[in-house]
């Protein structure tokens, strides 16, 4: 069971082939994806459906047909178009769409570098359809890493808030979510238990942006389980809200454009996230998030028996939703409920542009729930 889990994590992406079906029919069959086709983004602002979803107001929807410079309808950017949407030297872009109602205040992280945050995370990573990996229950500790070197005597101190906080997220426990009265098979339970001590290192910028994630597996952990720690990193980044430098109030929403790598598929994507302030209670901010992802190019490399195989992405649909509560003093949301789906229509090597070429449907679904350990 443990080796099977590792194998699925690495190679269980492709769900099946469409055989003699036409491309349109496959797209209909791919309707397991709730959100429908990717939505356009207008001149760096929200697209038609995305604007309405973010603001909750039908009046916010622009006139149809206005999106001439947004992401392509098939969800796949050319390399040049992706670079134009977000230049390679720009790690992210934050755009305030509506500042919300009064009273307004600037959201800013105020983390005590000596603090530690503990969170219980229920993590799901399914590839190739509903029979994917079972959910995991992870205990995670987050704290600031100690500087590798102390500043030299007399050296000028860096400006306050200018440098990112280096965060260490360590797995303190790992088990399968409840499967049956008897629990998971012992071999599988033992393999997961060895994930304890695995770490995720990343930077958290003054604008609360997650970047530079690096995985460090525990010494005895199965290397095939590394995608699960990668999925943990994607989940943390997905629900950590980048913060605008403008005062915001209830009802405010803003869009964050950045790059990410979709778990399981290892597919580089341009990601558009719309954060909306639903409620503010003291220093606790409740947010909702709508996400759209677009392939940065048409090529997708997958592992094969004789090395990597490069497939062509004919169409990609990826969307997600989340709710979370965020506090300025926390490394990560105290509570969150997120889901992200990706579905791609793939053409085998050498068959791009052929109408009758056999196509495969690739599916990945990531789910994550954050809670205080005592709530689990």
N, C-alpha and C positions, 0 to 999 in steps of 0.2 A: 504493500500500500504506500509506503514512504517513497519508494522509487517511482511508483506510478504518479504520485503527486508531483514529484520533481519533473517528470517527463511532460506532464500536462502543462505545468507552468512554463516550460520552455517552448513546446511545439504544438500546443493544442489550439492554435488560433483559428484555422480554417474550418468552417462549419460544414461545407458541402458544395457540390457543383450544381450548376443549373441545367446541365445536359442540353436538351433541345429547346429549352425555354428561350423566349426572346428577352432582351435586356429589360424592356418595360415590365414584363411579368415578374422578373426577378426583383425589380425595385418594389413592386407591389408586395411580393412575398416578404421583403425586408421590412415590412411595415411594423414589425415588432418594435421598431424605434418610434416612440411616442411622438417625438417633436416634429416629425415631417422633414422636408428638405431644409438644408442650411439657409439661414436668413441673411440677406445682404446687410452690409454696413455702409452707411452713406457718408462719404467724405470724412471718415474718421469718427462719425457719430453713429447713432443707433439705426438699425434697419427697421423695416416696416413692423414686422411682428415683434421684434426684440424691444422696440420702443414701447409698444403697447403693453407687453408683458412686464416691462420694468416699471412703468409708471402706473399701470392699472387703469389707464384712461384711454378710451377709444379715440379721443381727439388728438392724442399724441402720435397717431399713425400717419405717416406722410402719404402723399398721393401715390398710387401704384405706378410702377414704371420709372420711378426716379432714380433707382439704383443702377447707374451705369458704370460706376467705378468701384463697386463693392466686390466681395469675394465671388468667384464663379459659381454658377448654379450647380455644377456637379461636385462642388466641395473640394476641388483640387486646384491649388494655385500652381502657376508656373514658378520656377525659381526666381525669375526677374520680378514677377508680380508680387511674390511674397516679400522680397526685399524692398519693393516700393511701399507695400502696406506697413512694414515695420523694418526700417533699415537695420542691417546686421550689427552696426555699432550702437544700436539703441536697445538696451535690454528689455525695456517695457515702456508703455505709454499709459498715462492716467488722464482721462477726460471727464470733467464734471458736466453732467447733462442738466441736472436740476439741483440747486443748493438746498431745497427743502424749505420748511417753514421755520419761523422763529420759535424759540431761541436757537441760535446757531452757535456752534463751537468747533474748533479744529480738533479732529481726532489725531492723537499722537500716542505712540507706544511709550510707556514709562516703566520699563522692566528693571527690577533690581537684579543686577548681575549675580548676586549671591543666592537668589531664590531658586526654587525647584518646583516644577509643576508636574503633577502625576495625573494621568488620564487613562481611562479604559476605552479601548477602541475595538469595535466589532468591524472586521474588515472582510469584504468579499471581492474576489477576483475571478470572474467567469469568462472563459474563452471557448468559442466554438459552440455556444448554445447553452441551454439551461442546465445541462448535466456537468457543469464545470466544477471548480474547486468548492468545497464547503466553506462556510464562513469561519473566520478565525476570531478568537478572543485574545487580544493583546493588551498587556499592561505596558505602558510607556512612561518613561521619566524624561522630562525636558529640563535642561539647565544650560547656562552659559559655560562654554569651555574656558579653561584657564589659558591665559596667553602662553605661547610657547617660550617666549623670552621676555624678561622684564626690560622696560625701557632703560637705556643707559643714563647714568647720572648726568644731569645738565641738558639732556635732550629735550627739545620742545614737545610739549604734550599735544596730541591731536585735538582738533576742535571738537567740542562736545557734540555728540550725536552724529558726527561726520562719518565715522567708521561703522561698518556693520557689526552686529553682535554675532559671534560664532556660537551656534547652538549645537548641543549634543542631545539627540533623541535616542535613548537606549531602551531596548526591549527587555523588560523585567520579567515577563511571563508570556507564554504562547501555548494555546491549546485550541482544539476545534470547538466551535459552538456546539451546543447539545445536539446530538444526532439520534440517540436512542437511549433506552433505559440502561443498557449495558455500557454505553459510552463508546468512544472511538476505539479501533483496534490498537493494541498495545504498541505495535511497531510504528504506527503512524503517530501516536501520541508521543512516543519517545523521540521521533525525528523532529517533531515540532518543538518539543521541550528544549532541544538543543539550539533553537533560535535565541534562547535567553542569552543576553549579553551582546547580541548583534546591535550595531549602532548605525545611526544615520547622522552624518555631519552636514550642516548647511549654514549659510549666511542669512541673517535677517537684517535687512537694511533699515535706516531710520524711517523710511516710508513703509516699513512693515512688509517688504517684498522678500519672498523666499528665493534663494538662488544657490548655485554651486553645491548641489547635493552630492554627497559621496557615501557609498555603502561600505560598511565594514562588518562582514559576517563573523559570528562567534567562531572560535577555533574549531569546534567539533561539528558545526552546522553543515548540513548537506549543501554544496554549492548550487544544486538545482533549485533550492528554495530562495535564492537571491531575488527572483522577480516579486516575491511576496514583500520583501523589505522595500523594493522599489515601488510597489503599489502603496505601501505605507507612506513613502515620501511624496508620491503624487497626491495622496489624500490630504496630507498636511498642507501642501502647497495650494491645493484647490480651495480650501476653506480658510486660508489665512488672508485676510483682506488687505491689499495694498491701499494706503491711505492718501487721499488728496491733500494738497497744502492749502486748501481753502476751508473756511468755516462751513459746517453743514448742520442741517436740522432734520427733524422727522420728515420722512418722505423723500429725502435726498437720494439721488442715484447717480452713479458714475460708472464708466466703462474702463476696464483694464485690458490692454492688448499686450500679449507677451508670447514667448515661445515655450513649448513644453514637449515632452516625449510621452506618448500614450503608452500606459502600462500594457504588458503582454505583447502588443504589436511592435513595440520599439519604433513607433512611427513619429517622426518630427512633425509637429503641428503648430499652426498659428492659433492661439487661443484668445477668444473674446469673452470676458466675464463682466456681467452687469451686477453690481452690488446696490442694494436698496436698503435704506434705514427704515425698518418697520416700527421700532420702538426704542426709546431711551429711558432707562431707569437708573438714576445715579450715574455710575461709571460703566454700567453694563449696557451694551448696545446690541439689539437684536437685528440681524440682517438676513435678507434673502438674496440668493444668487442665481442668475441664469447664465448658462455657458453654451457657447458654440465653438467647435473646433474645425479647422480646415487643414488638409494636407499641405505641407510646404513644397511638395513636388510629387510627380506621378510615380516615382519608383518606391517599391517596398521590398526590402531584403528579408527573407525568411530562411532559417536554417534548414538544410537538406542533407540527405545521407552522403552526398559528395561535395559538400560545401554549401555556401549561401546561394540561394536562388532569388533572382530579382524579378518580381512581378510588377505589372503596371496597374495603378489604381484607376479604374474607369469611373468610379463614383464613390464618394464618401459622405456619410451622414454621421454627425457626432453632436450630441447635446447633453446637457445635464442641468440639474437643479440642486439647490442646497438651502438649508436654513441653519443659522448658527448664532451663538451669543459670544461676543468678544469683549474683553476687558483690557484696558491699556497696560495692566500689570502682568498680563499672561503671555507666554510664548506662543501658545496655540489657543484656538477657541475652547472654552470650557465645555460647551455642548455643541454638537453639530450633527446633521443628518444629510448626507450627500449621496448622489448617484450620478454616474457619468457613463454614457453608452457611446460606442463607436461601431459602425457597421460599414464595411467597404466591399465593393464589387471589384474583383481582381481578375486580370487577364494574364495568362501564362506567358513566359518569355517568348518573344518573337511573334506574338499574335496580336499586338496592339494595333488597333484600327480595323481589325477584321470583324465584320458584323456577326459572323457565325461562330466566332471563337468560343470555346468552352470557358465559362466563367465560374469563379468560386466566390462564396460569400464569407467574409471574415467578420467575426463578432467578438467584441470585448465589452464587458460590463464591470465597472468598479463601483462598489458601494462602501460607505464608511459611516459609522455612528460613533461620536465622541461623547463621553460622559465622565463624571467624577467616579473614581474607583468604587466608592461606597454605594453608588447607584446601580452597580452591575450585580 
